Amino acid sequence: MKPSKLLLSWVAVLLAIAIVLGTLQALQIELPASLLSINWGLLLALLALATLDAVRLKRLPTVRIKRQMPGSLALGRWGEVQLKVEHDFAEPLNIQIFDHVPDGLSFENLPLNVALQPGQHSQISYRLRPLKRGHFSFEQCEISLPSPLGLWSGKRLLSVIDNTRVYPDFARLYGGQLLAVDNWLSQLGVRQRQRRGQGLEFHQLREFREGDSLRQIDWKATARQRTPIAREYQDERDQQIIFMLDCGRRMRSQDDELSHFDHALNACLLLSYVALRQGDAVGLSTFASDQPRYVAPVKGNGQLNVLLNSVYDLDSTQRPADYQAAINQLLARQKRRALVVLVTNLRDEDDEELLNAVKRLSQQHRVLVASLREDTLDILRKSPVQTLPEALAYCGTVSYLNERAELHERLSAHEIQFLDSRPFELGVGLVTRYLALKKAGNL
């Protein structure tokens, strides 16, 4: 409980009057004796009123608050939290509410001012924006009650326990369900490359159309129907994709609000959504993390929820990436041939270690290495050079990019697919490369 501005103002006025009267007495200026009596009387009356008001504040009934919030939030996207306020006050009362938001969540519109009316409940809301993924617990809500005479303000902590999970930015993924896959991909900037010929897997028989090749004609069906019948093929389904996600210290770089690790996670989920819609099975394996996680490849739209629940609280660590150990574990688990997407941030010191590990992995699986490139490198490379420090920064950047390019060339020389991308472009780049491999029948 603390004094209000009204009480402090009255105390300040009465003290100022007392100081003036005391000063005049010290200067031996005659004053009516009643002035001192009136001033002391006002001070005692204010003290009595303040005491009575404090007792009445203590006796005010406690406000009841229920928090209504989504069970899950998307990283970096605003969500709404509603507070339902119930009370037993017989008179109108204005209160202030502040919800104790856990660290890692930013908020707007707090504290909230609420006008309570007798016999009615109030419903208010504020906005949340997650800054990191994981599990968050809301435990307390704080209210500020004014006393009946407005001389005091009392704070009360209410136990209002709720939990929520912050997932990667999956809102864009689910939004794609409202559109046809092709239209949705084109809106993302994904370009599908058509390959010559037909797909690899038989789909159905249909009437021969203009533009079909003679090789598509099914002669037995044509003889039965006495009209040209063609075979229609589709891209091969029931394939498997495994993500190898680096959780080590190199993924902790950050160019914008999201770290490279969050960008990589979003890109993996985006490609998972597309691959699952294409009828393929998707799995995930992490390395260089405190608690390595493995999700076996499974088909079906429900697998996306499995992946989300498996990685929503995953974070990068300070550990170095051990590619050999990670690939050994994957080879022991994954026997069937699959497309393995290794998402990491390559440096020049990874040359021999990564090359040997990926060559071994490519003997059994199709491998796509996706490397994140810091956006700062492109900015420095394109910046004008006018001073010595700028020249040194430019030369260092170019040298570093050349060493990365050499590693890329060595991977390409061993027929290993490679994607070098800035973090925010990784999702579209992975989807484009996946569709290109699928159309070419190279998975």
N, C-alpha and C positions, 0 to 999 in steps of 0.2 A: 504494500500500500504506500502511495506517495501523494503529497499535497498537489492539488490542482493549481492552475494559473490563477483562478479566482481567489483561492485561499492565500496564496503568496502575495497577490496584489493587495488584499485587505491588510495583511500583516505589514507589508511595506508602507502602506499609507499611515497606519497607526504608529508605526515606529518613527516615521518621518515627523509626524505631529509631536510625538514625545521628545524627539531630538530638538525640534524648534522650541518647544516650551522649556526644556532644560537649558537651552542656550540663552533664552531671554531671562530666565531666573539667574543664571550665572552673571549676566550683565546688569543685575539688580534692577530690572525693569518690572514694575508692578503688574501682576496679572490677576484676573479674578480667580479665586481659589477653586471655583466650580469647574474651570477648564481642565485642571489636572484630574479632578474627580471623574469628569466625563470621559477623559481619555483612558483612564484606568478601567472605568466601567465598560467601555467599548472593547478593550483588550480581553477582559474577563468574559464578556458575552461571546466574543469570537471564539475564545478557548472552549467555552461550554458548547457552543454550536458545533465546533469542529469535533469535539469528543462525541457528541450525540450522533453526528453524521457518520463518524467512523464506526460506531456501534451498529448503526443501521446498515452500513455497507457490508459489515461482516455477516449480517443476518440475511442478506439478499440470497435467494435461492440460486443454485448453480445452473448455468446454461448447459443444455445437452446438445452435442454436436455429432453428426454422422457424416463421414466423408465418403463420397462416391467418386471413384476414380477408375480409369480403365485398368484392366489386369495387365496390360502390356503397352509400352510406348515405343516409338521408333526413334532411334538416335538422331538428334539434330532437328526433330520435327516437334512443333508445338502440340500439346495436348491439354485438355481441360479437366480441372478438378472441381467438383461441386461440393459445397458444404451445406448441409441441412441443419438449421438452428431451431431448436425447440426450447421453450421456457415456460415459467409459471408466474411471470410478473403481472401484477394487477394494473400497472400503469405503463405508458409508453417509455421506452428506454433506448438510448443510442449507445451501442457498444462497439468496440474495435476488436477484430479477430486477426491473429497472425498464426498461420500454420507453420510448424517447424519442418521445413523442407530439408531432406538429407543433402549432404555434400555430393556434388556431381550433377545436380539438377538446378537449372536457373529458373527464375519465376518472374511473373508480372502481376500487378494489381494487388500486391500485399504490402501493408496490412489492409484489411477490408473494414469499412465502416458500415454498420448494419443498424437500421431503425426497427426495433422490435415493437410490435403491437400486441396488446392483450388478447389472448385466445387465438393467436395466429402464429404459424411458424414461417420462417424465412428461408429462402434458398439463394445462395450466392455462389460465385465461382471465381477462380483465378486460373492462370495459364502456367504450364510447366514446359520446359524444353530440356531434354536430357543432353548432357555434355559427354557422358561416357556410358558404356553398356554395363549390364550387370543386374543384380538384385538389390532393391532399395526398400527400406522399412521406414514407414511414417509412424511415429510413436506418440507425439504430443501436439496439442493445439493450445495456443495461448489466447486468452481473452482479457480485455481491459474493461472493467465495469466502472461507470461513474457513480458516485454516491448520490443519494436522493437530493441533497442540497448542492451538489456539484463542487464540494470542497475537497474531495479526495478522489483518487483513482486507484482501484484495486486490480491486481493481476492474478489470474488463476490459471493453473496448468491443468488441462484435461487430458486424460489418457485416451487417445483415439488411435488405435493400432490398425494399420493397413499396410499392404505390401504390393509392390508392382515390379515388373521386369522390363528392362530396357533392351530391346532387340536391335540388331542392325537395321538399316533403313529399308525395311521390307515393304513399306507402303507403296513404293513404285512397282514392286514385283506383283503385289496383289491387284494393283490398278490395271495391270496388263490383261487380267482375266476378262475385262469388259470389252476388249477388242480382239479381233482376229490376230493370230500370232504374227502373220506377215506384216499387217498394218502397224502393229505395235513395235515390231523390230525396226521398221522403216522410220518411225517417229524417233526412235533412239539413235538413229544415224547408222544402223547396221545395214550393210550391203551384202546380199547373198549373191554369190557367184555361181552362175549356172555352168554345169559341165556338159560336155558332149555325151550323147548316148542316153541310156536310161539308168534308173536306179538299180540297186543290187538285189532287192527283195521283191518277189511277186506279190502284187496287190489284188488284182481282179481281172476278169475278162470283160471286154466291152466291144461295141461295134467299131470297126475300122474307120478312122477319120482321116481327113486330108492332113498331110504332114507326118503321119506315122510311117515308120520304115517297114520294109517287107519282112525284116527279121522279127518284127513284133507279131506277125500273123500266127495264130494258132490254127494249124491246118486241120487238125481233128475236129475242133469246135466249128471251124468254117464249113467242113463237110457236113456236120450234123445240122447246122442252122441254115446251110445253103446261102450264106451271106458272109462277107469277110468279117472275121472276129480277131481282135488284137489283144495281146497281153499288155496289161498296164503294170508298171513296176513303181516302187517307191524306194526312197532311201532306206537302207538297212536299219532295222530297229533292234531293240533288245541288246544294245551295246552298253558298255560300262565306262564310266568316267570317275576317276579318283583324283581328288585335289590333295596335293601335298602343300600344306600351308606353313610357311616359316613364321614362327612366333618369337624369333630371336631379336637381339638388340638392334639389328639393322632396319627392322620394321617400325622402329619407334620414331623415325623422322616425321616431321610434320610441316606441311606447306600451307595449310589452311586450318579450318576448325577440326578436321579429321586427321588422324595420324595415317601413315602409310598402311599400317596394319588394318585399320578400319576400312580404308579404301579397298584393300585386298579382300577383306571379308565380304564386303558388299559385292565386289566383282564375282567372287566365287558363288554367292547366292544367286546373283543374276544369271550366270551361266547355268547353275543348277536348275533354275526355273525353266529356262529354255530347253535344256536337255530332257528334263522330265516331261515336258509337253511334247517332245519329239519321240517319246517312248523309250528313252534310254534310262539306265540305272545310274545313280549318282551316289558317291561315297566321299568320305573325307578323312584325312590323316594329318595330324599336326606334329611338329617337331620343334625342339628348342623351347619347349614350354614347361612350366612347373608341373602341370598335370597333362601329359600327352593324351590326346583323344583320338578315337578311331570310330568311324561310322561306316559300316559295311555298305557297299553299293546295293541299292534297292530301287525298283521302279515304282511309279505311282505318285500322284500329287501329294499324298500324305508324307512322302519322304522330305519335302521341303520343311514341314513342321518339325520333323525329327532333327534335321540339320540346324534349324533355328534354335531349338531347345538345347542342342549340344554345344553351340558356340556363342550363345548370347552373352555369357559372362567370361568368355575367353579374352585374355589380354596378352600383350607382348611382354617379354622379359629381358633381362640383361645378359642372357646366355648367348654364346656364339652358336651358329648353325653348324651342326655335324651332319653333312649330307650323306656320308657313308653309312652311319648308323641308321639314319632315317630310311634310306633306301633298303637296307638289309631288313628292317622291320616290315616294310611294305612288301618286299618280295616273299617274306615268310607268310604273310597274310593273304596276299592277292595272287592266286595261281592262274586265274583266267586272264587272257589278254585284255587289256583296257587302255584307254587314253589317260595317261597320268599327266596332270597339269601341276607343275612345280612353280609355286608363286613365292618369289623371294626378291632380294635386292642384291644383285651381283656386284662384286668388287674385283679388282685385278688380282688380289691375293687368292681368289677362289679358283684360279685357272686350273691347276692340275687336279685338285681335290674334286671340284665339281665335275670336270670333264670325265674323270675315271668313274665317278659314281653314276653319272647319267649314261655313259656308254654301257655300263653293266645293266642298268635298268632298261635301256632301249633294246637289249637282246630279247626281252620277254614282252615288253609293252611299247606302245606308241607314246612318245614323250613330247610334251610341249613345255618349254621353260619360259615363264613370264617374269620379267625383271622390271621392278619399279625404278623409275629415274626421277631424281629430285627435280622439281620445277625450277629451283634456284639455278641449276646448271644451264638450262635453256636461257634464263634471264641474263646470266653473266656472259654467256657466249654471244648474245645479241646486243649487249650494252656497248656504247661507245667508249673507247679507251683514250683518255686524255692525261692521266697522271700515272706516276710509277706504281702506286698501289693497285690502280685499276688494271695496268698492264700485267702485273704479277698475278692478279686474280684471274684475268683472262687466260694467260698462259697455263696456269694450273688447271683451270677448267678444261681447256682444250686437251691438255695432256691426259687428264683423267678420262675424258670421253673417248679419246683414241685408244686407251688401254681397255676400256669396256668394249669398244668396237672390235678389237682384236680377239677378245674372248668370244664375242658373238660369231665372228668368222670361223673360229675353231669349232664351235658347236655346229654351225651350218655345214662345215666341211665333213662332219661325221653324220650328216643327214638328220640332225636333231632340230626340230622346229623351235623357233625362238621368237619371242615377242618382247620388244623393249618399249615401255609405255610410261607416260606420266600417270600419276595415281588416279586422277579423275577420269582418264580415258581408258583405264584398264578394263572396265566392264564391257564396254562396246567392243574393244579390241579382242577380248577373249571370245565373245559371242561370234564375231565375224570370222575369226580363225577356226572356231569349232564348226560353224556351218560350212566353211570352205573345205575342211577336211572331210566332213560328212558327205558333201556333194561329190567330192572326188573319190569317195570310197576308200579313204586312207586311215580310217580309225582302227 
